[in-house]
């Protein structure tokens, strides 16, 4: 069975971790969409790429929020969110280290800060899964 069938109290921590992820991710997506030009000037990557990232983040944030709102949380979906968060974290670090996205200094600091936050979301979600199982 791929769904957690435990009481709401046992999934509260997991739900909060997912909601926090959804809100922060969606907020970032909105900023990248609405302020792509100025963000590009500050961070380095082109405005077009930031808009594309913004669209992705909005869709991803909405999906994570939907997952958090379901009466029964799908364990496989949470694992997918965790995997994507880990991939984002590692990808951000690689992009900074390799210079692939031509970050400004501020952009590199921002990308690493975001990687740390997304990595924290993954860790909180892993902890939430464990708490839900008990």
Rosetta blueprint (number, residue, H / E / L):
1 X L
2 X L
3 X E
4 X L
5 X L
6 X L
7 X L
8 X H
9 X H
10 X H
11 X H
12 X H
13 X H
14 X H
15 X H
16 X H
17 X H
18 X H
19 X H
20 X H
21 X H
22 X H
23 X H
24 X H
25 X H
26 X H
27 X H
28 X H
29 X H
30 X H
31 X H
32 X H
33 X H
34 X H
35 X L
36 X H
37 X H
38 X H
39 X H
40 X H
41 X H
42 X H
43 X H
44 X L
45 X L
46 X L
47 X H
48 X H
49 X H
50 X H
51 X H
52 X H
53 X H
54 X H
55 X H
56 X H
57 X H
58 X H
59 X H
60 X H
61 X H
62 X H
63 X H
64 X H
65 X H
66 X H
67 X H
68 X H
69 X H
70 X L
71 X L
72 X L
73 X L
74 X E
75 X H
76 X H
77 X H
78 X H
79 X H
80 X H
81 X H
82 X H
83 X H
84 X H
85 X H
86 X H
87 X H
88 X H
89 X H
90 X H
91 X H
92 X H
93 X H
94 X H
95 X H
96 X H
97 X H
98 X H
99 X L
100 X L
101 X L
102 X L
103 X L
104 X L
105 X H
106 X H
107 X H
108 X H
109 X H
110 X H
111 X H
112 X H
113 X H
114 X H
115 X H
116 X H
117 X H
118 X H
119 X H
120 X H
121 X H
122 X H
123 X H
124 X H
125 X H
126 X H
127 X H
128 X H
129 X H
130 X H
131 X H
132 X H
133 X H
134 X L
